[in-house]
Amino acid sequence: MSEPERTEHRTPDQPSALVGSGTARPILADSGLRSSPIGERILLVRLGGFGDVIFTLPAVHLLRTAFPKAQITFLVYKEFASLLEGFTGVDAVVTLDRKRFRRLNPFIVCAEAGSLLRQLIRNRFTLTVDFQGFGETAILSWLTRAPQRWGSVYRPRRGWAYTHAVSRNPQLHPIDYHLDLLRQAGSLDSEQVRNEFVPPEHTLREARRFFASHNLEVSRPTLFIQPFTSSEPKTWPLENFIKTAHLWHQRGLQVVFGGGPGEQRALEPACAAGFAVAAGTPPLLSASLVKLSTLVLGGDTGLMHLAVAMGKRVIIIMRSVQPGACIPFRHLEWAVVPSSPALPVSAVSAETVNLACEQALADLGVVLS
């Protein structure tokens, strides 16, 4: 188990991605909470996955604003730890390496668990916020011994681990129920929601090198396509994405396909079609490639929601926009769904997606042939 990774508290180098109107100053019903010891050392818990970690961003920003002098630490699975570099409100990271637990070697498991437990106790957290609400995160939250432990719970019986347990509302967007946890447990509220991810400059430089190595120009309009999701029912057919890519390339857009480490072979048809492919790249490099792009098209997956947090215009092809769905945050109009909730994502026509792309580019003021 690694020691907490110390990261310098950074000031964003771009305008805040604010949703709402009025002041961004948090509203604290308990006026003594801001100056109390509760906000000295804060642990945030969201182990994974990619999109779920990104959905905590506005809550992290709200806590940072409410407790500007706090030391904020984030507990996360090791494979998602790099994402925290883009969280300007986080000071340190504690990782959990679940691959070591999966080996089922009792000596390794005991060593990892002991190391994690020592870190949680040694930091003497004054407030623990569990955004996940699973059985294991409830136990970890309780083990911190923080005098204040706030948790979002799926089942009431897990409430024993927290001083303030808040039942999860399945009708809310994940970002909204994280904010609802802070509102109900700590009387923290804000008239504006800051959903902002800041990619590190070193990965932006790497993304620019990727563009140059593939004869792409940062100054030209670029369509980034993230075709795959975590499950087949959520995924629009790759051949449709490639046809869409050909259409917009012919009209003057540069096109980049992205994908995870296990999707390099699956993206060979896109490579064979002549498009730049960034498969298997680290999450922060993928984020930076998205940052350099004009429009981002794909399924309901973590990178798409990260794109929204970077202020990018996205089109997400998804199954449903019913309450509780992971739509592009506060942008229902950026979602494309089948004509009937009973139909799969594959039923969305290429024409519907192309019309959505055309509207998005018009909104952005991009003029093409």
N, C-alpha and C positions, 0 to 999 in steps of 0.2 A: 504494500500500500504506500503510495507516495505521500509525502508531506504536503500540507496545503500549499498550493502554488500562489505566490504573492504577485499581484498585478497592480501596477500603478493606477490610481484613480485618474481617469482621463476626462477631458472636456471635449464634447463632440465638436467636430470640425465642419459640421453642416447644420442647417436649420432643423429644429426638432420636428418630428412627425407627430403633430398634435391633432387630435380629433375632438371637436367640441368648440365651445366658445367661452370667453371670459378668462379669468386668471387660472394659471396652472397650480396655484398654491393649494396644498392639501387642506381639507377642512377636518379638524380634529375636534370631535364632540368633547373629549376629555382634554382640556387645555393643558393639563399637567403631563400628558403622555410624552410630548415632544422632548421635554427636559428631564424625564425620569430615567433611571438606570436601565429601563427595559430596552431602550434603543441604543445601547452602547455596543453590543456585540450580537449581531443577527445572523442566524443560519437559515438559509433557504433550501428547501428540499424538493427537487424534481429530478429523479434519476434519469429519465428518458421518456419518449424517444425524441428524435430530431425536432419535429413540429411542436411537440408538447413542451420542450424546453423553450422554444421560441415564443410560445403563447404566454410565458411568464413575464415577458419583457415589460409590459405596462405596469404590472404589479411591482416589479423590481424598481422601476423609475419612481413610482409613487412612494415606496419605502425610502429610497434614497433622498427624495425631496422632503419627506416627513422627518427623517433622521439624518441630516447632512453630515454629522460627525461620526456616524456609526461605522464600525468595521463590519462589512457585509460579506459573508462567505456563502458559497453555493456548493451543495453536495449533489454530484451528478455521476452517472456512469462514465467511465474513462473515455469511451469512444465518442462521447459528445462534449468532452471538456473544452475542446478548442473553440466551440461556439461561444463560450463565455468571454473570449477576447473581444467580442463585439458588444458586450454588455457593459456600458460605461459606468453603471452603478454598482458593479461587483468588484470587490477588492481582492478576494482570495477564493481559491477553488479547492475542494476536497473531492477526490475521485474514488469510485468504487469499481474495481476491476472484476466484473462478473465472469469473465473467462476463467479466472483462477478458481472461482467458486464452482464452476461447472465441471472442473476436473474431478471433483468429489474425493480429492485427496484430503483426509482429515487434518493432516499437519498443515497443509497450505491453507485450507479453509479456516482453521483456528488462528493461524498467523495473520491472515488478512482481516478476519473479524476482530481480533485483538488490537491490531494496529488502528483500524477504523474507530473502535470504541475509545481507545486512548486519545485519539485526536478530538473526538466529540466531547469528551469530558475535559481534556486539558484546555480547550479554548474557552471554557466557562461562558457559554452563550447565555445571554440574558433574554433572548427571544428566538424561538424556533418557529418557522412558518412552513408547514408541509402542504405543498400545492398538489401532491399526488394522492394522498389518502389511501394508499394500499396498506395491507397488513404489515409488510416489512418496513415501510416508511413511518408508520405509526409507532412501531417499536423503536426505530432509530430516533425519532423525535422525542420519545419518552426518555430514552437513554441519555440524551443531552443534559437532562436535569435542569433545563432552562426554567426559570420561574414563570415565564409566559410561553405557552406552546399553542399555536393556532393551527388548526387542521381542517382541510376540506375532506369530508368523509362520504363514502358511498353507502356505508352501513352504520346505523347508529351504535352498534356494539363496539365499534372502533373508537368511539368518543372518549373512552377511558384514558387514552394516551395524551389527551390535550386538556389544557385549561379552558380553551374555547374551541368547541367542535361545531362546524357549520356544515349542514347537509348540502350536498351538491345538487344544484338545480339543473336537470338535464335539458331544460328548455333554453339555457343560456349558451352563448358562444364560450369556448374555453377561456378566452381572455376575460370575458365578463364575469365568469364565476370565480376566477382568481381575484379579481377586483372586489367581487362580492364578499369573499372571505375576509379581505382586509377591512371592508366596510362593517361587516357584522361583528368580527372578533375584536377589531381595534379602533373602530370609529374613524377609520381613514377613508377619505373620499376626496375627489377632485372634480372640478368642473370640466377639465380637459384630460384626455387620455393620451399619454405619450407612448406611442408604439414605434420605437426607434432602435435600429441596429446599426452600429458603426463598424464596417469592416476595417481591419487593421491596414495601415499603409503598406506594410511589407507584402501582403497578399494582393493588394491592388497593383503593385509593381509587377508581381508574378503574373497577374491576369493580363496586364499590358504586354508582357513578353509572350504570353500565349497568343494574343491577337496578332502580334507581329510575326510570330513563327508560322501562322496559318494565313498570312497575307490579308489580314483583316485590319481595318482602320477604325480606331476608337472614335473618330469624328463622324463616321457614317452610321446611319440607322441600322440597328442589329436586332434580329429576332432570336431570343434564347428559348429553346424548346427542352422541357424536362418531361419526357414521354412516359416514364414508368412511375408507378406508385407501389405501395406496400402489398397490394393484392390485385388480382386480375379483375374482379368486378368493378374496381375503381379506375381501371386503365383503359384509355381510348387506344384503338389499334395503332401500332407503330406505322403501318403502311399509310394510314390516314395522316399522321403527323408528317411523313415524308412527302406525301402529295401536297400538303399545305405548305411545307417548306419550299418545294419547287415553285409553287405559285408566287409566293412572296419574294423569293429570290429573283424570279423573272421580272418582278416589278421593282427591283432595286434594293431589297433588303439583304444584308449579310445574315447568315444563319449559323447558329452554333447549337449543337445538341449536347445535352448534359446527361449524366447518369452516375449511379453509385458504383462502388468497387466491383460488385458482382454482375454488372450490366454491360461490360465491355464487349463481350461476344454478342449479346442481344442487339447492340447498336452497330454491328458490322454493316447491316443494310444501309444505314444512314451514312456511314463512312464510304461505302461503295458508291453511293449516290453523289459523292463529291462534297459533302458537308463537313465542316470542322466538328470534331467530336471530342468532348472533354469528359470521358468516362473514367471512373476510378480516381478522380481528383479529390483531394481533401476538402472537407465541408467549407472551410473558409475561402479556398480558391474558387470553388463553385459559387459561393456568395459574391466574390469579387467579380467574377465573369458576368454574373447577373447585374451587378451594379453598373458595369460598363455597357450593358445592353439597353435598348430602347423599350422593347416590349417582351414580356415573359409569358410563354404559353405552356400549359401542362396540366397534369391531373392534380388531385387533392393530395399533396405531399409536402413535407416540411420545407423544402427549398422554396416552394411557391409562397408559403406564408412568411418566410424570411424576406423574400422579395418585397412583399407588402410593407414589411417593417423597414425596408430601405427606401421607401417612397417610390417604388417602381410600379408601373402600370402592368397589371397581370390579367390574364384570362385563365380561369380554372375550370376545366371540364369535370363536372362532378355529378354524383347520382341524385342529390337532393339539396334543396335550400330550406328544408323544414327547420323550425326552431331547434337549436342545438347543433345544427350542422356547422362544419368548419368552413364557412364561407370566407372569402377575402374580407378581413376585418373591416366592418362598417362600409363595405362596398358590395352589396348584394348584386348590383348591376354588372359586376365583373365575373360573375359565375355563369356558366353555360350548362344547362341540364337537359335531359331528355324531355320530350313532350309530355310524357306520363311518368309518375313516380315508379310505376311498375316495370318500366323499361330499363335495360342496362345502359351504362355509359356508352357502350359501343353503338347504341341507337342514335346518338347525336350525329347529325349529318355534317359532312365536310363543308357544305355550303353555310350552315349555321355558324360554324367556327370561323370561316373566312369572313362572314359578315361582322362577327364580333371583332375580329382583327382589324377590319377596315374602320369600324367605328372607333376603336381604341387609338389607332394611328391618327385619325382625324382629330380626336380629342387632344392628342399630343402635338398637333400641328405639323405632322410629318407629311410632306408632299411627295408622292411617288408617281411613276409613269403609269 
